[in-house]
Amino acid sequence: MVAKLGRRSGAIALLTGNLLLAGGPLQAGVGDLTPFFGAYVGVAEVQDLPNGDTRQRDMDIVIQPYREDGFMIQWVNVTLVDGRRDVPGVERRVQQVLFEPADDRNFYVEVEEGNPFREREEMRPMHGDPVRWASLDGDRLHVYAFVVGEEGTYELQVYDRVLTDKGIDIDFQRIVDDVVVRRISGTTARAQ
């Protein structure tokens, strides 16, 4: 079953714009990220809502300081085949995102890692480049990604990482034109 979020795609675009301007949910912003820093290992369940497919995934997550006031999130997802990772068909995906506080704003924005030998490319959101930002709300680290597709469609990804007494819980939604098409929920433990 596919979850509908609203009647118009404009509503999500407006909501996304408001989230970007406000930095996320009410009272979220830039705060002390120190409790989030560390390495985490865990598992997640991936639900693809249009076809009802459910899969299991192993996760490794590292959150650490970046430059003066920013942070880096790196994660490795291993999508299992019949609950196993030692068989053909297993998928492994590695991603890393860097954030720094937005100028005169109460949230973080994605930045590129500096490379003095490469000219910095201008980001073009209307040509498919993702816009990512993050905010902190107590024990919740919210990360958002917004993309405009070739046909004028949009995709919003909302990734919440919630501190627990043993690690971080994960709650993810992928929304395409008002419709939740994927949900991921998982739990991790802090690695030693």
C-alpha positions in Angstrom: 0.0 0.0 0.0 1.3 3.4 -1.0 0.9 6.2 1.6 -0.4 9.5 0.3 0.9 12.6 2.1 -1.4 15.2 0.7 -3.6 16.4 -2.1 -1.1 18.4 -4.0 2.5 18.1 -4.8 2.7 21.9 -4.1 2.0 21.2 -0.5 5.1 19.1 -0.1 7.2 21.7 -2.0 5.9 24.4 0.3 6.5 22.2 3.4 10.1 21.5 2.1 10.7 25.1 1.5 9.5 25.9 5.0 11.6 23.1 6.5 14.7 24.5 4.7 14.0 28.0 5.9 13.2 27.0 9.4 15.9 24.3 9.7 13.5 21.4 10.3 10.8 20.8 12.9 10.0 23.5 15.4 12.8 24.2 17.9 15.4 22.2 15.8 18.6 23.8 15.0 22.4 23.8 15.6 23.3 22.3 18.9 25.7 20.0 20.7 26.4 17.0 18.4 28.9 15.4 20.7 26.5 12.7 22.0 26.0 11.6 18.4 29.7 11.2 17.6 30.9 7.6 17.3 30.5 4.4 15.3 27.4 2.3 15.2 26.4 -1.1 13.8 22.9 -2.5 13.4 20.1 -3.8 11.3 17.2 -2.3 9.4 14.0 -3.3 7.6 13.4 -1.7 4.2 9.8 -1.5 3.0 9.1 -0.6 -0.7 5.5 0.4 -0.4 4.4 0.4 -4.1 5.1 -3.4 -4.5 5.0 -4.4 -0.8 8.6 -5.8 -0.9 10.4 -6.0 2.4 14.1 -6.6 2.8 16.7 -6.7 5.6 19.8 -4.6 5.7 22.9 -4.4 7.8 24.2 -0.9 8.7 27.4 0.7 9.8 27.3 4.4 10.6 30.0 6.8 11.6 29.3 10.3 12.8 32.2 12.5 13.6 33.3 16.2 13.8 34.2 18.0 10.6 36.2 21.2 10.6 35.3 23.5 13.5 31.5 23.3 14.0 30.4 20.8 11.3 30.0 17.0 11.2 30.4 14.1 8.8 28.0 11.1 8.5 29.3 8.1 6.7 27.2 5.0 6.3 27.5 1.5 4.8 24.4 -0.4 3.9 24.5 -4.1 3.0 21.2 -5.3 1.6 20.9 -9.0 2.5 19.5 -11.9 0.4 17.2 -14.1 2.4 18.8 -12.8 5.5 22.4 -13.6 4.4 25.3 -11.5 3.2 27.5 -14.3 1.9 25.5 -15.2 -1.2 25.3 -13.7 -4.7 22.9 -10.7 -5.1 24.0 -8.9 -1.9 24.2 -5.1 -2.4 26.7 -2.9 -0.6 26.4 0.9 -0.7 28.7 3.5 0.9 27.8 7.1 1.3 29.3 10.2 3.1 27.9 13.6 3.6 29.6 16.7 5.2 27.7 19.4 7.0 28.6 22.9 8.4 26.4 25.4 10.1 24.6 27.7 7.7 25.6 31.3 7.8 23.4 33.2 10.3 20.9 30.3 10.3 19.9 27.7 12.9 20.7 24.6 10.8 23.5 22.8 8.9 24.0 22.7 5.1 25.9 20.1 3.0 29.4 21.2 1.9 31.9 19.6 -0.4 35.2 18.5 0.9 37.9 21.0 0.0 40.2 20.1 -2.8 42.8 22.8 -3.8 43.4 21.0 -7.1 39.9 20.9 -8.3 37.6 23.8 -9.3 34.5 23.9 -7.3 31.4 23.2 -9.3 28.3 25.2 -8.8 25.3 23.3 -7.4 22.3 23.3 -9.7 19.2 22.1 -7.9 16.9 22.6 -10.8 19.1 20.2 -12.8 18.9 17.3 -10.4 21.6 18.2 -7.9 20.3 17.3 -4.4 19.9 20.0 -1.7 20.8 18.5 1.7 20.5 20.1 5.2 20.4 18.9 8.8 19.1 20.1 12.1 19.3 18.9 15.7 16.3 18.6 17.9 17.4 17.2 21.3 18.2 13.6 20.8 17.1 13.6 17.1 19.4 14.4 14.2 17.3 15.2 11.2 18.8 15.1 7.7 16.8 16.1 4.6 17.5 15.7 0.9 15.4 17.4 -1.8 15.8 16.7 -5.5 13.9 18.0 -8.6 13.5 15.4 -11.3 13.8 15.7 -15.0 10.1 15.8 -15.5 9.5 18.4 -12.8 8.7 15.8 -10.2 10.4 16.0 -6.8 11.8 13.7 -4.2 12.1 14.4 -0.5 14.1 12.1 1.8 13.8 12.5 5.5 16.4 10.6 7.6 16.1 10.8 11.4 18.7 9.4 13.7 17.5 9.1 17.3 19.9 8.6 20.2 19.0 5.7 22.5 20.7 4.3 25.6 22.5 1.7 23.5 23.0 3.5 20.1 20.9 5.2 17.4 17.5 4.3 16.0 16.9 5.0 12.3 13.7 6.3 10.7 13.8 7.1 7.0 11.1 8.0 4.5 11.5 8.5 0.7 8.6 10.7 -0.7 8.1 11.1 -4.4 5.4 13.6 -5.5 3.4 13.4 -2.2 3.6 9.6 -2.0 5.7 7.7 0.6 7.4 5.0 -1.5 10.0 3.7 0.9 10.3 3.4 4.7 13.3 2.2 6.6 13.4 1.6 10.3 16.3 0.2 12.2 18.3 0.0 15.4 22.0 0.2 16.1 24.4 -0.2 19.0 27.4 2.0 19.6 30.5 0.1 18.5 33.6 -0.1 20.7 
